[in-house]
């Protein structure tokens, strides 16, 4: 899976118009546009899907609102900030591309098509994956050199590309396994230290229950499981678990199905 991390000015303006305010000056600009060009403002709302699908080929039916933004000095300042943000995301993506590629190949084990990632203002506080193989990201996070953003990007990708369940219990198992994959396993690979205590407190007990099966799934040799448990500070009585070599042959969806069949019930 490859990712094209870009800034598209039409997408940037759209999310400024219809998501959280970026700053006071642009908020006032939006108010003036609403008062003066209410019809055009409303019509612009329908452009979102076309912008994200067509990308560079997008041509608005009415560019009045966009052009006013493009010519605004405060917008131009914000555009420079977003371009800088894009470069930081691109830098962290490229720096860890080998780890990420191996993660999808060896742990997710299913084909994920290439993604187009549109970068918008951090203040938007959004990760939008509603268009297939497309993401819009604008989150205010530079923890550990934007590692947190990298985790959230790939969490969103895996969530979008795995099978969802109508049952609350089954869906909880899927979410727990994806968190094991991203917030724990992938994070540990990125940071070169165990991250198996992090994640949602609501999923913690379920993740602990599934943890031995997870180690089998990722292919930890039977003789090294105890060492891995000590590293993660999660210790089990291994006599209660029969080592299953077949789990390492599954992809992430198949492993979720396997865990659901365990009849996990941790209410």
C-alpha positions as CSV (number, residue, x, y, z in Angstrom):
1,X,0.0,0.0,0.0
2,X,1.3,3.4,-1.0
3,X,0.0,6.8,0.3
4,X,-0.1,10.0,-1.7
5,X,-0.1,12.8,0.9
6,X,-1.3,16.0,-0.7
7,X,-2.8,19.5,-0.2
8,X,-5.7,20.2,-2.5
9,X,-6.9,23.8,-2.1
10,X,-10.5,23.0,-3.0
11,X,-10.6,20.4,-0.3
12,X,-8.8,22.7,2.1
13,X,-11.4,25.5,1.6
14,X,-14.3,23.0,1.8
15,X,-13.2,21.8,5.2
16,X,-12.6,25.4,6.4
17,X,-16.1,26.2,5.3
18,X,-18.0,23.3,6.8
19,X,-15.8,22.0,9.7
20,X,-14.5,23.6,12.9
21,X,-13.3,27.2,12.7
22,X,-9.6,27.6,12.1
23,X,-9.1,31.0,13.6
24,X,-11.1,34.2,14.3
25,X,-10.2,36.0,11.0
26,X,-11.3,33.1,8.8
27,X,-14.4,32.6,10.9
28,X,-15.4,36.2,10.2
29,X,-14.7,35.6,6.5
30,X,-17.1,32.7,6.6
31,X,-19.7,34.8,8.2
32,X,-19.4,37.5,5.6
33,X,-19.6,35.0,2.8
34,X,-22.7,33.5,4.3
35,X,-24.4,36.8,4.5
36,X,-23.4,37.9,1.0
37,X,-23.4,34.7,-1.0
38,X,-25.8,32.4,0.9
39,X,-26.9,30.5,-2.2
40,X,-23.4,29.9,-3.5
41,X,-22.3,28.9,0.0
42,X,-25.0,26.3,0.3
43,X,-24.3,25.0,-3.2
44,X,-20.6,24.6,-2.3
45,X,-21.6,22.0,0.4
46,X,-22.4,19.5,-2.3
47,X,-18.8,19.6,-3.8
48,X,-17.1,17.5,-1.2
49,X,-17.3,14.0,-2.7
50,X,-16.4,15.3,-6.2
51,X,-13.4,17.1,-4.8
52,X,-12.0,14.0,-3.1
53,X,-12.8,11.7,-6.0
54,X,-11.6,13.9,-8.9
55,X,-8.7,15.5,-7.0
56,X,-6.7,17.7,-9.6
57,X,-9.5,17.3,-12.2
58,X,-12.1,18.9,-10.0
59,X,-13.8,22.0,-11.5
60,X,-16.5,23.7,-9.4
61,X,-19.8,24.6,-11.0
62,X,-19.5,27.9,-9.2
63,X,-16.1,29.0,-8.0
64,X,-17.2,32.3,-6.3
65,X,-16.6,31.1,-2.7
66,X,-13.4,29.3,-3.5
67,X,-11.9,32.3,-5.4
68,X,-12.6,34.7,-2.5
69,X,-10.8,32.3,-0.1
70,X,-7.9,31.8,-2.5
71,X,-7.3,35.6,-2.7
72,X,-7.6,36.2,1.1
73,X,-4.4,36.9,3.0
74,X,-5.4,35.0,6.1
75,X,-6.2,32.0,4.0
76,X,-2.8,32.2,2.3
77,X,-1.1,32.2,5.8
78,X,-3.1,29.1,6.8
79,X,-2.2,27.4,3.5
80,X,1.5,27.8,4.3
81,X,0.8,26.2,7.7
82,X,-1.0,23.3,6.1
83,X,1.8,22.8,3.6
84,X,4.3,22.6,6.5
85,X,2.0,20.1,8.2
86,X,1.9,18.0,5.1
87,X,5.7,17.9,4.9
88,X,5.9,16.7,8.5
89,X,3.4,13.9,7.8
90,X,5.3,13.0,4.6
91,X,8.5,13.0,6.5
92,X,7.3,10.6,9.2
93,X,5.5,8.4,6.6
94,X,8.7,8.1,4.5
95,X,10.9,7.5,7.5
96,X,8.9,4.6,8.6
97,X,7.8,3.2,5.2
98,X,9.7,-0.1,5.7
99,X,8.2,-0.8,9.1
100,X,4.7,0.1,7.8
101,X,5.0,-2.0,4.6
102,X,6.2,-5.0,6.7
103,X,3.4,-4.5,9.1
104,X,0.8,-4.7,6.4
105,X,2.5,-7.7,4.8
106,X,3.3,-9.7,7.9
107,X,0.5,-8.8,10.3
108,X,-2.5,-7.4,8.5
109,X,-1.9,-9.9,5.6
110,X,-4.5,-8.6,3.2
111,X,-4.2,-6.3,0.2
112,X,-4.9,-2.7,0.9
113,X,-5.2,-0.4,-2.2
114,X,-3.2,2.8,-2.4
115,X,-4.5,5.8,-0.5
116,X,-4.8,9.5,-1.3
117,X,-4.5,11.5,1.9
118,X,-5.7,15.1,1.8
119,X,-4.1,17.3,4.5
120,X,-6.3,20.1,5.9
121,X,-5.9,22.4,9.0
122,X,-4.9,20.8,12.2
123,X,-7.7,22.7,13.9
124,X,-10.3,20.8,11.9
125,X,-9.6,17.8,14.3
126,X,-10.8,15.3,11.7
127,X,-9.9,12.0,10.1
128,X,-12.5,11.3,7.4
129,X,-12.4,8.0,5.5
130,X,-15.9,8.1,4.0
131,X,-14.6,8.0,0.4
132,X,-13.0,4.7,-0.5
133,X,-9.2,4.6,-0.5
134,X,-9.3,8.3,0.4
135,X,-8.6,10.0,3.7
136,X,-8.8,13.6,5.0
137,X,-6.7,14.4,8.0
138,X,-6.3,17.4,10.1
139,X,-5.4,16.7,13.7
140,X,-3.3,18.7,16.1
141,X,-0.7,16.2,17.2
142,X,3.1,16.2,17.0
143,X,3.8,13.8,19.8
144,X,7.1,12.0,19.3
145,X,7.7,13.6,15.9
146,X,4.2,13.0,14.6
147,X,4.2,9.2,15.4
148,X,0.8,9.7,16.9
149,X,-0.5,10.9,13.5
150,X,1.0,7.9,11.8
151,X,-0.7,5.6,14.3
152,X,-4.1,7.3,13.7
153,X,-3.7,7.3,9.9
154,X,-3.1,3.5,9.9
155,X,-5.7,2.9,12.5
156,X,-8.2,4.5,10.2
157,X,-7.0,2.6,7.2
158,X,-7.2,-0.8,9.0
159,X,-10.6,0.0,10.5
160,X,-12.0,0.9,7.0
161,X,-10.5,-2.1,5.3
162,X,-11.7,-4.9,7.7
163,X,-15.1,-6.5,8.0
164,X,-17.6,-4.8,10.4
165,X,-20.2,-6.6,12.5
166,X,-23.7,-5.6,13.5
167,X,-23.4,-7.4,16.8
168,X,-22.0,-5.2,19.6
169,X,-20.0,-8.1,21.1
170,X,-18.5,-9.2,17.8
171,X,-17.6,-5.6,16.9
172,X,-15.9,-5.2,20.2
173,X,-13.7,-8.1,19.4
174,X,-12.8,-6.6,16.0
175,X,-11.9,-3.3,17.6
176,X,-9.8,-5.0,20.3
177,X,-7.8,-6.9,17.7
178,X,-7.3,-3.8,15.5
179,X,-6.1,-2.0,18.6
180,X,-3.7,-4.8,19.3
181,X,-2.5,-4.5,15.7
182,X,-2.0,-0.7,15.6
183,X,-1.8,0.9,19.0
184,X,0.2,-2.0,20.5
185,X,2.1,-4.0,17.9
186,X,2.7,-1.4,15.2
187,X,3.4,1.3,17.9
188,X,5.9,-1.1,19.5
189,X,7.7,-1.5,16.1
190,X,7.7,2.3,15.5
191,X,9.0,3.2,18.9
192,X,11.2,0.2,19.4
193,X,9.7,-0.5,22.8
194,X,6.7,-2.3,24.2
195,X,3.4,-0.3,23.9
196,X,1.1,-3.1,25.2
197,X,-0.2,-1.1,28.1
198,X,-1.6,1.7,25.9
199,X,-5.0,1.9,24.3
200,X,-8.7,2.1,25.2
201,X,-9.5,1.2,28.8
202,X,-12.8,-0.2,27.6
203,X,-11.0,-2.8,25.5
204,X,-8.3,-3.7,27.9
205,X,-9.8,-6.8,29.5
206,X,-10.8,-8.2,26.1
207,X,-7.3,-7.5,24.7
208,X,-5.7,-9.3,27.6
209,X,-7.9,-12.3,27.0
210,X,-7.0,-12.4,23.3
211,X,-3.3,-11.6,23.8
212,X,-1.9,-15.2,23.8
213,X,-3.8,-15.9,20.6
214,X,-2.5,-12.6,19.2
215,X,1.1,-13.8,19.8
216,X,0.3,-17.0,17.9
217,X,-1.3,-15.0,15.1
218,X,1.7,-12.8,14.5
219,X,4.0,-15.9,14.4
220,X,5.8,-15.7,17.7
221,X,7.6,-19.1,18.1
222,X,6.2,-21.2,20.9
223,X,9.5,-21.3,22.7
224,X,9.7,-17.4,22.6
225,X,6.2,-16.6,23.8
226,X,7.2,-16.4,27.5
227,X,10.0,-14.0,26.7
228,X,7.6,-11.8,24.6
229,X,5.1,-11.9,27.5
230,X,7.7,-10.7,29.9
231,X,8.7,-7.9,27.5
232,X,5.1,-6.7,27.4
233,X,4.6,-7.3,31.1
234,X,1.5,-9.4,30.4
235,X,2.0,-12.9,31.9
236,X,-0.2,-15.9,31.5
237,X,-0.2,-19.6,32.5
238,X,0.8,-21.0,29.1
239,X,-0.4,-24.5,30.1
240,X,-4.0,-23.1,29.6
241,X,-3.4,-22.3,26.0
242,X,-2.7,-24.8,23.2
243,X,-0.3,-23.4,20.7
244,X,-2.0,-23.0,17.3
245,X,0.3,-22.8,14.3
246,X,-2.7,-22.3,12.0
247,X,-3.3,-18.8,13.3
248,X,-0.1,-17.4,11.6
249,X,-1.7,-18.5,8.2
250,X,-4.7,-16.2,8.7
251,X,-5.2,-12.6,7.7
252,X,-6.7,-10.1,10.1
253,X,-10.3,-10.7,9.1
254,X,-9.9,-14.5,9.5
255,X,-8.3,-14.0,12.9
256,X,-11.2,-11.8,14.0
257,X,-13.6,-14.6,13.0
258,X,-11.5,-17.1,14.9
259,X,-11.6,-15.0,18.0
260,X,-15.4,-14.5,17.7
261,X,-15.8,-18.3,17.6
262,X,-14.0,-18.5,21.0
263,X,-17.3,-17.3,22.4
264,X,-15.6,-14.5,24.3
265,X,-18.0,-13.0,26.9
266,X,-16.4,-10.3,29.0
267,X,-19.4,-8.1,30.0
